[in-house]
Amino acid sequence: MKFSDLNFETKGVGLQARVNFPNGYGASVVIGLFSYGGSEGLYELGVMHNGELCYDTPITSDVVGWLSPSEVTEYLQQIEALPTAESGDATV
């Protein structure tokens, strides 16, 4: 998965793209007035698990902001490579 594969939709005062992977994880990528780095043209990414923000992966314990498109691609590939987690257990 690459940044260029994302489909952004207007959400409130910004844009959001969501993607889900077969391992049960996914990502929410946003850019807008209230996102970290949005006012500078940069993106914010949150790791998702079963449709909810996930704060306990080896990738990050919070949302990650101030990302360039190439950095978003790096995070997407890391999320896609996570092992499948049991439902309700996002710890790997």
N, C-alpha and C positions, 0 to 999 in steps of 0.2 A: 504494500500500500504506500502510495506517495501523496504528497500534498496536492499534486495536480489531479488526483483521483477524487478529491473531496468535492461534494456538492453543497455549497453554502446557500442558506435560506435566510431571509430577513427575520430577525427575532428582536422585538423591542427596538432599541437604539443601536443595533449592530447586526452582525451576521453570525450564523452558527452552522456548523456541519457536524453530523454525528455518524459514526461508523461502528459496526459490530463485527467481531471476528468469531470464527467457529469455536474458539477456546472459551467463550463466555465473556471475554473482555471486549472493550471497545474504547472509543474516545469521543470526547466532545471538544471541538475546536471553535473558539469564538474570537471575534475581533469587534470592538465597539467602544463606545464612550466610557464604559465602566470596567472593561477588561484590562488585565495587567499588560500594559504595553500598547493597547489599542490606539491611544492618542498619538503614538509614534509609528503607527502602521504595522505593529507587531501582533502576534497571536498568543492566546492563552489556551492551554490544553489541560483537560481533566481526564484521568483514567476512569473508565466506567466498568462495572461488573454487574451483569444481569440488569442493565438499564439504570443503575444508580451510580453516583459518584463513589469511587473506591479510594480509600486513603491508606491502604496497607499492602502495597505491592513493593517489590524490590526496585521498581522504577522511580517512584516518588510517593511521599506521604501527604501530598497536597497538590493543588493545581500548580502548573508551571506556566509562568508568563514571560513576556518579552522574547518570544520565539520568532525566528525567521522561518520562511517556508521550508528551507532545508532542515532546520532543527525540528520542525513539526514532523517531517518525514522520518527522521531518526527515531523520534518517540513512537510514531505509529508502528514502525517496524519492530521496536522493542516490545510494544504491547501485543502485537500479533504473534510474537515468538514466545509469550508467556505460556507455561503449561496450563492445561485445563484445570480449573479449580472446581472443587465440589460445590454444588449449589449452597449458597449461604456462607461459604468459606472462601474468602478471597485471598487468604494468606498462602503464599507459595514458598 
